[in-house]
Amino acid sequence: MKLFYMVMGFMAGLLPLSAMAAVSGYQRPVPQPQSATAELWFGLATVMLVVSLYIVHRVVKGR
């Protein structure tokens, strides 16, 4: 029963937040362009993922 009261208290605390969000209106965030550094790290992570998958393939194939 204590859990019920805790959940209800939490939900009652969220009501003012949802009311404020409804009144203020939703403004969509503007997407930021990718930087060259972000693209470099994404490319590096992609290569490392493919290499690690190949290593797992070799290990599993050898058994």
C-alpha positions as CSV (number, residue, x, y, z in Angstrom):
1,M,0.0,0.0,0.0
2,K,2.9,2.3,0.7
3,L,4.1,1.8,-2.9
4,F,0.7,2.9,-4.1
5,Y,0.9,6.1,-2.2
6,M,4.4,6.7,-3.4
7,V,3.4,6.2,-7.1
8,M,0.3,8.4,-6.7
9,G,2.4,11.1,-5.0
10,F,4.9,11.0,-7.9
11,M,2.1,11.2,-10.5
12,A,0.5,14.1,-8.6
13,G,3.9,15.9,-8.7
14,L,4.0,15.4,-12.5
15,L,0.7,17.1,-13.1
16,P,1.9,20.7,-12.8
17,L,4.8,19.9,-15.1
18,S,2.5,18.5,-17.8
19,A,0.2,21.5,-17.4
20,M,3.1,23.9,-17.9
21,A,4.3,22.0,-20.9
22,A,0.8,22.2,-22.5
23,V,0.5,26.0,-21.8
24,S,4.0,26.9,-23.1
25,G,3.6,25.0,-26.4
26,Y,6.0,22.7,-28.0
27,Q,8.9,24.1,-29.9
28,R,10.8,21.7,-32.1
29,P,14.6,21.7,-31.5
30,V,16.6,22.8,-34.5
31,P,19.0,20.1,-35.5
32,Q,22.7,21.0,-35.5
33,P,25.0,20.1,-38.4
34,Q,27.6,17.4,-37.9
35,S,31.1,18.6,-37.2
36,A,34.1,17.1,-38.9
37,T,35.3,15.7,-35.6
38,A,32.0,13.9,-35.0
39,E,32.1,12.4,-38.4
40,L,35.7,11.2,-37.8
41,W,34.8,9.5,-34.5
42,F,31.7,7.9,-36.1
43,G,33.8,6.6,-38.9
44,L,36.4,5.3,-36.5
45,A,33.8,3.6,-34.4
46,T,32.2,2.0,-37.5
47,V,35.6,0.6,-38.6
48,M,36.3,-0.8,-35.1
49,L,32.8,-2.4,-34.9
50,V,33.4,-4.2,-38.2
51,V,36.9,-5.3,-37.1
52,S,35.6,-6.6,-33.8
53,L,32.8,-8.5,-35.6
54,Y,35.3,-10.1,-37.9
55,I,37.4,-11.1,-34.9
56,V,34.4,-12.7,-33.2
57,H,33.7,-14.5,-36.5
58,R,37.2,-15.9,-36.6
59,V,37.1,-17.0,-33.0
60,V,33.7,-18.7,-33.3
61,K,34.6,-20.3,-36.6
62,G,37.8,-21.8,-35.1
63,R,35.9,-23.8,-32.5
